[in-house]
C-alpha cells in the first residue's frame, strides 16, 4: 500500500494510491461526470467510495464481530490455485 504525502483539496489526511480497472462504459460515464462537475476522475471516485462506505459502514462493523467474514472462503479459493 503506497501512501502519498500531501493534501487533496477535500481531504486533510494522507492518501493511499489504488489502481482499479473499469469497464469501458463505466469509464466513459465517470469521465463525463468529472467533466460536468469540473473535477478530476479521481475526485469522483473518492466521493463515490466515501458515500458507499458511509452507507455500508454498519454492515462492515457487523462483519467484524463475526469470527469469519463472508468473503473468507472465496479468498481462500483464489489463493489455493
C-alpha distances in whole Angstrom, upper triangle without the diagonal:
4,6,10,13,16,18,18,22,21,18,19,15,12,10,7,7,8,11,14,17,20,24,26,28,25,24,27,27,24,25,29,28,26,29,31,29,29,25,22,21,17,19,21,18,17,20,20,17,18,22,21,19,22,24,23,22,25,24,21,22,25,23,21,25,26,25,24,22,23,21,21,23,22,19,21,23,20,19,23,24
4,7,10,13,15,16,20,20,17,17,14,10,9,6,6,8,11,14,18,21,24,26,28,25,23,27,27,24,25,28,27,25,27,30,28,27,23,20,19,16,18,20,18,16,20,21,18,19,23,22,21,23,26,25,24,27,27,23,25,28,26,25,28,29,29,27,25,27,24,24,27,25,22,25,27,24,23,26,27
4,7,10,12,13,17,17,14,14,10,7,6,4,6,10,13,16,20,22,26,28,29,26,24,28,28,24,25,28,27,24,27,29,27,26,22,19,19,15,17,20,17,15,19,20,17,18,21,22,20,22,25,24,23,26,26,23,24,28,26,25,28,30,29,28,26,28,26,26,29,28,25,27,29,27,26,29,30
4,6,9,10,14,15,12,12,10,6,5,6,7,11,14,17,20,23,26,27,29,26,24,27,27,23,23,26,25,22,25,27,25,23,20,17,18,14,15,18,17,15,18,20,18,18,22,22,21,23,26,26,24,28,28,25,27,30,29,27,31,33,33,32,29,31,29,29,32,31,28,30,32,29,29,32,33
4,7,10,13,14,12,10,8,6,7,9,11,14,17,20,24,26,30,31,32,29,27,29,29,25,25,28,27,24,26,28,26,24,20,18,20,16,17,20,19,16,19,22,20,19,23,24,23,24,28,28,26,30,30,27,28,32,31,29,33,35,35,34,32,34,31,32,35,34,31,34,36,33,32,36,37
4,7,10,12,10,8,8,7,8,11,12,16,19,21,25,26,30,31,32,29,26,28,28,25,24,27,25,22,24,26,23,21,18,17,18,15,15,19,18,16,18,21,20,19,23,24,23,24,27,28,26,30,31,29,29,33,33,31,34,36,37,36,34,35,33,34,38,36,33,36,38,35,35,39,39
4,6,8,6,6,7,7,8,11,13,16,19,21,25,26,29,30,30,27,25,27,26,23,23,25,23,20,22,23,20,19,16,15,17,14,13,16,17,14,15,19,18,17,20,22,21,21,25,26,25,28,30,27,28,32,32,30,33,36,37,36,33,35,33,34,38,36,34,37,39,36,36,40,40
4,5,5,7,8,9,8,12,13,15,18,19,22,23,26,27,27,24,22,24,23,19,19,21,19,16,18,20,17,15,12,11,13,11,9,13,13,11,12,16,15,14,17,20,19,20,23,24,23,27,28,26,27,31,31,30,33,35,36,36,33,34,32,34,37,35,33,36,38,35,35,39,40
4,6,8,10,12,12,15,16,18,20,22,25,25,28,28,28,25,23,24,23,19,19,21,18,15,17,18,15,14,11,11,14,12,9,13,14,12,12,16,16,15,17,20,20,20,23,25,24,28,29,28,29,32,32,32,35,37,39,38,35,36,34,36,39,37,35,39,40,38,38,42,43
4,7,10,12,11,15,16,18,20,21,24,24,27,27,27,24,22,24,22,19,19,20,18,15,18,18,14,14,11,12,14,12,9,12,13,10,10,13,14,12,14,17,17,16,19,21,21,24,26,24,25,29,29,29,32,34,36,35,32,33,32,34,37,35,33,37,39,36,37,41,41
4,6,8,8,12,14,16,19,20,24,24,27,28,28,25,24,25,24,20,21,23,20,18,21,21,18,18,14,14,16,13,10,13,14,10,11,14,13,11,14,17,16,16,19,20,19,23,24,23,23,27,27,26,29,32,33,33,30,31,30,32,35,33,31,35,37,34,35,39,40
4,7,9,13,15,18,21,23,26,27,31,32,32,28,27,29,28,24,25,27,24,21,24,25,21,21,18,17,19,16,14,17,17,13,14,18,17,14,17,20,18,18,22,23,21,24,26,24,25,28,29,27,30,33,34,34,31,33,32,33,37,35,33,36,38,36,36,40,41
4,6,10,13,16,19,21,25,26,30,31,32,28,27,29,28,24,25,28,25,22,25,27,23,23,19,18,19,16,15,18,17,13,15,18,16,14,17,19,17,18,21,22,20,23,25,22,23,26,26,25,28,30,31,31,28,30,29,30,34,33,30,33,35,33,33,37,38
4,7,10,13,17,19,23,25,28,30,31,27,26,28,28,24,25,27,25,22,25,27,24,23,20,18,19,15,15,18,16,13,16,18,16,15,19,20,18,19,23,23,21,24,25,22,23,27,26,25,28,30,31,30,28,30,28,29,32,31,28,31,33,31,30,34,35
4,7,10,13,15,19,21,25,26,27,23,22,25,24,21,21,24,22,20,23,25,22,21,17,15,15,12,12,15,13,10,13,16,13,13,17,18,16,18,21,21,20,23,24,21,22,26,25,24,27,29,30,29,26,28,26,27,30,28,26,29,31,28,28,32,33
4,7,10,13,17,19,23,24,26,22,21,24,24,20,21,24,23,21,24,26,23,23,19,17,16,12,13,16,13,11,15,16,13,14,17,17,16,18,21,20,19,23,23,20,22,25,23,22,26,27,28,26,24,25,23,24,27,25,22,25,27,25,24,28,29
4,7,10,14,16,20,21,23,20,18,21,22,18,19,22,21,19,22,24,22,22,18,15,14,10,13,15,12,11,15,16,13,15,18,18,17,20,22,22,21,25,25,22,24,27,25,24,28,29,29,28,25,26,23,24,27,25,22,25,27,24,23,27,28
4,7,10,13,17,18,20,17,16,19,20,16,18,21,20,18,21,24,22,22,18,15,13,10,13,14,11,11,14,14,12,14,17,16,16,19,21,20,20,24,23,20,23,25,23,23,27,27,28,26,23,23,20,22,24,22,19,22,24,21,21,25,25
4,7,10,14,15,18,15,13,17,18,15,16,20,19,18,21,23,22,22,19,15,13,11,14,14,11,12,16,15,14,16,19,18,18,21,23,22,22,26,25,22,25,27,25,25,29,29,30,27,24,24,21,22,24,21,19,22,23,20,20,24,24
4,7,10,12,14,12,11,14,15,13,14,18,18,17,20,22,21,22,19,15,12,11,14,14,10,12,15,14,12,16,18,16,17,20,21,20,21,25,23,21,25,26,24,25,29,28,29,26,23,22,19,21,23,20,18,22,22,19,20,23,23
4,7,9,12,10,9,13,14,12,14,17,18,17,20,22,22,22,20,17,13,13,16,15,12,15,17,15,15,18,20,18,19,23,23,22,24,27,25,24,27,29,26,27,31,30,31,28,25,24,20,23,24,20,19,22,22,19,20,24,22
4,6,8,6,6,9,11,10,12,14,15,15,18,19,20,21,19,16,12,13,16,14,11,15,16,14,14,18,19,17,19,22,22,21,24,27,25,24,27,29,27,28,32,31,32,29,26,24,22,24,25,21,21,24,24,21,23,26,25
4,6,5,6,9,10,11,12,14,15,17,18,20,21,22,21,18,15,16,18,16,14,18,19,16,17,21,21,19,21,24,24,23,26,29,27,26,30,31,29,31,34,33,34,31,28,26,23,26,26,23,23,26,25,22,25,27,26
4,5,5,6,9,10,11,12,14,15,17,18,20,21,20,17,14,16,19,16,15,19,20,18,19,23,22,21,24,27,26,26,29,32,30,29,33,34,32,34,37,37,38,35,31,29,27,30,30,26,26,30,28,25,28,31,29
4,5,5,6,9,10,11,12,14,15,17,18,20,19,17,14,17,18,15,15,19,19,17,18,22,21,20,23,25,24,25,28,30,29,29,32,33,32,34,37,37,38,35,31,29,27,30,31,27,28,31,30,27,30,33,31
4,5,5,6,9,10,11,12,14,15,17,18,17,15,11,14,15,12,11,15,15,13,15,18,17,16,19,22,21,21,24,27,25,25,29,30,29,31,34,34,35,32,29,27,25,28,29,25,25,29,28,26,28,31,30
4,5,5,6,9,10,11,12,14,15,16,15,13,9,11,14,11,11,14,15,14,15,18,19,18,21,23,23,23,26,29,28,27,30,32,31,32,35,35,37,34,30,29,27,29,30,27,27,30,29,27,29,32,31
4,5,5,6,9,10,11,12,14,15,15,13,10,14,15,13,13,17,17,16,18,21,20,20,23,25,25,26,28,31,30,30,33,35,34,35,39,39,40,37,34,32,30,33,34,30,30,34,33,30,33,35,34
4,5,5,6,9,10,11,12,14,14,13,10,13,14,11,12,15,15,13,16,18,18,18,21,22,22,23,26,29,28,28,31,33,32,34,37,37,39,36,32,31,29,32,33,30,30,34,33,31,33,36,35
4,5,5,6,9,10,11,12,11,10,6,9,10,7,8,12,12,10,13,16,15,16,18,20,20,22,24,27,26,26,29,31,30,32,35,35,37,34,31,30,28,31,32,29,29,32,32,29,32,35,34
4,5,5,6,9,10,10,9,8,6,10,11,9,10,14,14,13,16,18,18,19,22,23,24,25,27,30,30,29,32,34,34,35,38,39,40,38,34,33,31,34,35,32,31,35,35,32,34,37,36
4,5,5,6,9,10,10,10,9,13,13,10,13,16,15,15,18,20,19,20,23,24,24,26,28,31,31,31,34,36,35,37,40,40,42,40,36,35,33,36,37,34,34,38,37,35,37,40,39
4,5,5,6,8,9,9,8,11,10,8,10,13,12,12,15,16,16,17,20,21,21,23,25,28,28,28,31,33,33,34,37,38,40,38,34,33,32,35,36,33,33,37,37,34,36,40,39
4,6,5,6,5,6,5,9,8,6,9,12,11,12,15,16,16,18,20,21,22,24,26,29,29,29,31,34,33,34,37,38,40,38,35,34,32,35,37,34,33,37,37,34,36,40,39
4,5,5,6,8,8,12,11,10,13,15,15,16,19,20,20,22,24,25,26,28,29,33,33,32,35,37,37,38,41,42,44,42,38,38,36,39,40,37,37,40,40,38,39,43,42
4,6,8,10,11,14,13,11,14,16,15,15,19,20,19,21,24,24,25,27,29,32,32,32,35,37,37,38,41,42,44,43,39,38,36,40,41,38,38,42,42,39,41,45,44
4,6,9,10,12,10,9,13,14,12,14,17,17,17,19,22,22,23,25,27,30,30,30,33,35,35,36,39,40,43,41,37,37,35,38,40,38,37,41,41,39,41,44,44
4,7,9,12,10,10,14,15,14,16,19,19,19,22,24,24,25,28,29,32,33,32,35,37,37,38,41,42,44,43,39,39,37,40,42,39,38,42,42,40,41,45,44
4,7,8,6,7,11,11,11,13,16,16,17,19,21,21,23,25,26,30,30,29,32,34,34,35,38,39,41,39,36,36,34,37,39,36,35,39,39,37,38,42,41
4,5,5,7,9,10,11,13,14,16,17,19,20,21,23,25,26,29,29,28,31,34,33,33,37,38,39,38,34,34,32,34,37,34,32,36,37,34,35,39,38
4,5,5,6,9,10,11,12,14,15,16,18,20,21,22,24,27,27,26,29,31,31,31,35,36,37,35,31,31,29,31,33,30,29,33,33,30,32,35,35
4,5,5,6,9,10,10,12,14,15,16,18,20,21,22,25,25,24,26,29,28,29,32,33,34,33,29,29,27,29,32,29,27,31,32,29,30,34,33
4,5,5,6,9,10,10,12,14,15,16,18,20,21,24,25,24,26,29,28,29,32,33,35,33,30,30,28,31,33,31,29,33,34,31,32,36,36
4,6,5,6,9,10,11,12,14,15,17,18,20,23,23,23,25,28,27,28,31,32,34,32,29,29,27,30,32,29,28,32,33,30,32,35,35
4,5,5,6,8,10,10,12,14,15,16,18,21,21,20,23,25,24,25,29,29,31,29,26,25,23,26,28,26,25,28,29,27,28,32,32
4,5,5,6,9,10,10,12,14,15,16,19,20,18,21,24,23,23,27,28,30,28,25,25,23,26,29,26,25,29,30,28,29,32,33
4,5,5,6,9,10,11,12,14,15,19,19,19,21,24,24,24,27,29,31,29,26,26,25,28,30,28,27,31,32,30,31,35,35
4,5,5,6,9,10,11,12,14,17,17,17,20,22,22,23,26,27,29,27,24,23,22,25,28,25,25,29,29,27,29,33,33
4,5,5,6,8,10,10,12,15,15,14,17,19,19,20,23,24,26,24,21,21,19,22,25,23,22,26,27,25,26,30,30
4,6,5,6,9,10,10,14,15,14,16,19,19,19,22,24,26,25,21,22,21,24,27,25,24,28,29,27,29,32,33
4,6,5,6,9,10,13,14,14,16,18,19,20,23,24,27,26,22,22,22,25,27,26,25,29,30,29,30,34,35
4,5,5,6,8,11,11,11,14,16,16,18,20,21,24,22,19,18,18,21,24,22,22,25,26,25,27,30,31
4,5,5,6,9,10,9,11,14,14,15,17,19,21,20,17,17,17,20,23,21,21,24,26,25,26,29,31
4,6,5,8,10,10,11,14,15,16,18,20,23,22,19,20,20,23,26,25,24,28,29,28,30,33,34
4,6,8,9,10,12,13,15,16,18,20,23,22,19,19,19,22,25,24,24,27,29,28,30,33,34
4,6,5,6,9,10,11,13,15,16,19,18,15,15,16,19,21,20,21,24,25,25,26,29,31
4,5,5,6,9,10,11,13,15,18,17,14,15,16,19,22,21,21,24,26,26,27,30,32
4,5,5,6,9,10,11,13,16,17,14,15,17,19,22,22,22,25,27,27,28,31,33
4,5,5,6,9,10,11,14,14,11,11,13,16,18,18,19,22,23,24,25,28,30
4,5,5,6,9,10,13,12,9,11,12,14,17,17,17,20,22,22,23,25,28
4,5,5,7,9,12,13,11,13,14,16,19,20,19,22,24,25,25,28,30
4,5,5,7,10,11,10,11,14,15,18,19,19,21,23,24,25,27,30
4,5,5,8,8,6,8,10,11,14,15,15,17,20,21,21,23,26
4,5,7,8,7,10,12,12,15,17,16,18,21,21,22,24,27
4,6,9,9,12,14,14,17,19,19,20,23,24,24,26,29
4,6,6,9,12,12,14,16,16,17,20,22,22,23,26
4,7,10,12,10,13,15,15,15,18,20,20,21,24
4,6,8,7,9,12,12,12,15,17,17,18,21
4,5,6,8,10,10,12,14,15,16,18,21
4,6,7,8,10,11,13,14,16,17,20
4,6,5,6,9,10,11,13,15,17
4,5,5,6,9,10,11,12,15
4,5,5,6,9,10,11,13
4,5,5,7,9,10,12
4,5,5,6,9,11
4,5,5,6,9
4,6,5,7
4,6,6
4,6
4
